[in-house]
Amino acid sequence: MPTSSTQTISESIFEIRYTPNSKILDYRGTWAELVSHLMELSEWNITGNRIDVFDKEMNRRAFVSFKNAGVVIKNTPTKNYFPEQGNKLLRFLFKQEPFGDPLWVGRIGVRSRFATAFNGGFNDLLRLYMERFLSLTSGAKDVFAAEITDIGGPVNLHTNQGKINSNSGPMQKDQLKQFFDVEDELPEVALYFDLDYWKEPKELVEGKDVMKIVKSYAEEIWDIHERVRTLIFG
């Protein structure tokens, strides 16, 4: 029976949005150098209101602007790696007096996209997805009176910690190109899963609490993806 493989392409990002702070602009050069050293990222770019620090392959990137900051990681290897990198940047920022702690936060969000390769045809994955995760009711199928050739869609949730917007479905390589810029690494058929976990405090939040939320969201996203993948592939 066709199954999943160990190959998973992923991209994860966390972002915090805060009250615009012009003081940050005076520290762009200093912070770019310090973040580059801290996160072992050799490249950097400074624009009018933002710094970006990244590696040569663009697999890891940190950014700070006068109104938002975050980290982007491609193909995070373990459950802990992404939140550790994210909180490494946050720990640095909350120690900087111009940044502020507590910080007025408009939004905290963690989002991850996954594409797990499937050792089989698209129709085989479509059947598993419909049988085990998401499908039309028998009545809805009767309304269409036609064969389903593709399916997928959003499932939005509300937890005690925030809101989750998710999207998923079986995909072929051409579809995956819309979401990942690593064409040579994309599988021919894969299970796509996109999870965006977020909240909008719109109030002063202490740095330690922001870091706790980022870690919790990132770890829960990882766990949800693993449970869904196991459910569909068995």
C-alpha positions as CSV (number, residue, x, y, z in Angstrom):
1,M,0.0,0.0,0.0
2,P,1.4,3.5,-0.8
3,T,2.6,5.4,2.2
4,S,4.3,8.6,3.2
5,S,8.1,8.9,3.0
6,T,10.4,10.6,5.5
7,Q,10.7,13.6,3.1
8,T,8.9,16.7,4.4
9,I,9.4,20.2,3.0
10,S,8.5,22.9,5.5
11,E,8.6,26.6,6.2
12,S,7.9,28.2,9.5
13,I,7.6,31.8,10.5
14,F,6.8,33.6,13.7
15,E,5.9,37.3,13.7
16,I,5.0,39.8,16.4
17,R,3.5,43.2,15.5
18,Y,3.7,46.1,17.9
19,T,3.2,49.8,18.1
20,P,5.4,51.6,15.6
21,N,8.6,52.6,17.4
22,S,10.9,55.1,15.6
23,K,13.7,54.5,18.2
24,I,14.5,51.2,16.6
25,L,15.6,53.0,13.4
26,D,18.6,54.4,15.3
27,Y,19.9,51.0,16.1
28,R,19.6,49.2,12.7
29,G,23.4,48.9,12.1
30,T,24.2,47.8,15.6
31,W,21.4,45.3,15.9
32,A,22.1,43.8,12.5
33,E,25.7,43.1,13.6
34,L,24.6,41.7,17.0
35,V,21.8,39.5,15.6
36,S,24.1,38.2,12.8
37,H,26.6,37.1,15.5
38,L,24.0,35.8,17.9
39,M,22.1,33.6,15.4
40,E,25.2,32.7,13.3
41,L,23.8,34.3,10.1
42,S,26.4,35.6,7.9
43,E,24.4,37.9,5.6
44,W,22.5,41.1,6.4
45,N,20.5,43.8,4.6
46,I,19.5,47.2,6.0
47,T,16.7,49.2,4.5
48,G,15.0,52.4,5.5
49,N,13.0,50.9,8.4
50,R,14.0,47.3,8.6
51,I,17.0,44.9,9.1
52,D,17.1,41.4,7.6
53,V,19.8,38.9,8.7
54,F,20.1,35.6,6.9
55,D,22.3,32.7,5.8
56,K,23.6,32.4,2.2
57,E,21.1,29.7,1.3
58,M,18.2,31.8,2.7
59,N,17.1,28.9,4.8
60,R,17.1,30.9,8.0
61,R,16.2,34.6,8.3
62,A,15.5,37.0,11.2
63,F,14.0,40.5,10.7
64,V,13.3,43.5,12.8
65,S,11.5,46.7,11.7
66,F,9.9,49.6,13.5
67,K,6.6,47.8,13.6
68,N,7.2,44.0,13.5
69,A,9.9,41.3,14.0
70,G,10.2,37.6,13.4
71,V,12.1,34.6,12.2
72,V,11.7,32.4,9.1
73,I,13.1,28.8,9.1
74,K,13.0,26.4,6.2
75,N,12.9,22.6,6.8
76,T,13.2,22.8,10.6
77,P,14.8,19.6,11.7
78,T,13.2,19.0,15.1
79,K,10.2,20.1,17.2
80,N,12.3,22.4,19.3
81,Y,14.6,24.0,16.7
82,F,12.2,26.6,15.3
83,P,10.9,28.0,18.7
84,E,14.5,28.0,20.0
85,Q,15.6,30.2,17.1
86,G,12.6,32.4,17.4
87,N,13.0,33.0,21.1
88,K,16.8,33.6,20.7
89,L,15.8,36.7,18.7
90,L,13.1,37.7,21.1
91,R,15.4,37.3,24.1
92,F,17.8,39.7,22.5
93,L,15.2,42.3,21.6
94,F,13.6,42.4,25.0
95,K,17.0,43.1,26.5
96,Q,17.3,46.2,24.3
97,E,16.0,49.3,26.1
98,P,14.7,51.0,22.9
99,F,12.6,48.0,22.1
100,G,10.7,47.9,25.3
101,D,9.5,45.3,27.9
102,P,6.6,45.1,28.4
103,L,5.7,45.7,24.8
104,W,2.4,46.8,23.3
105,V,1.6,43.9,21.0
106,G,-1.1,43.9,18.3
107,R,-0.6,40.4,17.1
108,I,1.5,37.3,17.8
109,G,1.5,34.6,15.2
110,V,3.3,31.4,14.3
111,R,2.7,29.8,10.9
112,S,4.1,26.6,9.4
113,R,3.6,25.0,6.0
114,F,4.4,21.3,5.4
115,A,4.5,19.1,2.3
116,T,5.1,15.4,3.1
117,A,6.0,13.2,0.2
118,F,3.7,10.3,-0.6
119,N,4.9,7.1,-2.2
120,G,2.0,6.6,-4.5
121,G,-0.3,8.3,-7.0
122,F,-2.4,11.4,-6.4
123,N,-5.6,9.4,-6.5
124,D,-4.3,7.1,-3.8
125,L,-3.6,10.0,-1.5
126,L,-6.9,11.6,-2.4
127,R,-8.7,8.5,-1.3
128,L,-6.9,8.3,2.0
129,Y,-7.4,12.0,2.7
130,M,-11.2,11.6,2.0
131,E,-11.6,8.4,4.0
132,R,-9.6,9.6,7.1
133,F,-9.7,13.4,7.3
134,L,-12.0,15.5,5.2
135,S,-14.7,14.6,2.7
136,L,-18.2,15.4,1.5
137,T,-21.2,13.8,3.2
138,S,-23.0,11.1,1.2
139,G,-25.8,13.6,0.6
140,A,-23.4,16.2,-0.8
141,K,-21.9,13.6,-3.1
142,D,-25.3,12.7,-4.4
143,V,-26.0,16.4,-5.2
144,F,-22.9,16.6,-7.4
145,A,-23.5,13.1,-8.9
146,A,-19.9,13.1,-10.2
147,E,-16.5,11.7,-9.3
148,I,-14.4,13.8,-6.9
149,T,-11.0,14.5,-8.5
150,D,-9.6,16.8,-5.8
151,I,-10.6,18.1,-2.4
152,G,-9.1,20.2,0.4
153,G,-10.0,23.3,2.3
154,P,-9.8,25.4,5.4
155,V,-10.6,24.3,8.9
156,N,-10.6,27.1,11.5
157,L,-10.4,26.5,15.2
158,H,-10.5,28.4,18.5
159,T,-8.4,27.1,21.5
160,N,-7.8,28.5,25.0
161,Q,-4.6,30.1,23.7
162,G,-5.6,31.6,20.4
163,K,-7.0,30.9,17.0
164,I,-5.9,28.4,14.3
165,N,-6.5,28.8,10.6
166,S,-5.6,25.7,8.7
167,N,-5.6,24.5,5.1
168,S,-4.8,21.1,3.7
169,G,-5.1,18.7,0.9
170,P,-3.4,16.3,-1.4
171,M,-1.2,18.1,-3.9
172,Q,0.9,17.5,-7.0
173,K,4.2,19.1,-7.6
174,D,2.8,21.9,-9.8
175,Q,0.4,22.9,-7.0
176,L,3.1,22.9,-4.4
177,K,5.1,25.4,-6.4
178,Q,2.6,28.0,-5.2
179,F,3.7,27.6,-1.6
180,F,7.4,26.6,-1.7
181,D,10.3,28.0,-3.7
182,V,12.4,24.9,-3.7
183,E,11.2,23.4,-7.0
184,D,14.0,20.8,-7.3
185,E,13.2,19.4,-3.9
186,L,9.4,19.1,-4.3
187,P,7.9,15.6,-4.4
188,E,5.6,14.6,-7.2
189,V,2.7,13.9,-4.8
190,A,2.5,15.2,-1.2
191,L,0.1,15.9,1.7
192,Y,0.0,19.7,2.1
193,F,-0.8,21.2,5.5
194,D,-0.8,24.9,6.5
195,L,-1.3,26.0,10.1
196,D,-1.5,29.6,11.3
197,Y,-1.8,29.9,15.1
198,W,-2.3,33.5,16.3
199,K,-3.8,35.9,18.8
200,E,-4.3,39.7,19.0
201,P,-3.6,40.9,22.6
202,K,-3.7,44.6,21.7
203,E,-2.2,45.4,25.1
204,L,1.1,45.5,27.0
205,V,2.7,42.0,27.1
206,E,5.8,41.1,29.0
207,G,8.7,39.7,27.0
208,K,8.7,36.4,28.9
209,D,5.0,35.9,28.0
210,V,5.6,36.6,24.3
211,M,8.3,34.0,24.3
212,K,6.1,31.5,26.1
213,I,3.4,32.0,23.5
214,V,5.7,31.6,20.5
215,K,7.2,28.4,22.0
216,S,3.7,27.0,22.8
217,Y,2.3,27.8,19.3
218,A,5.3,26.4,17.4
219,E,5.3,23.1,19.4
220,E,1.5,22.7,19.1
221,I,1.6,23.2,15.4
222,W,4.3,20.6,15.1
223,D,2.2,18.1,17.1
224,I,-1.0,18.8,15.2
225,H,0.8,18.2,11.9
226,E,2.3,14.9,13.1
227,R,-1.1,13.7,14.3
228,V,-2.9,14.6,11.1
229,R,-0.1,13.0,9.0
230,T,-0.3,9.8,11.1
231,L,-4.1,9.8,10.8
232,I,-4.0,10.0,7.1
233,F,-1.1,7.7,6.3
234,G,-1.6,5.3,9.2
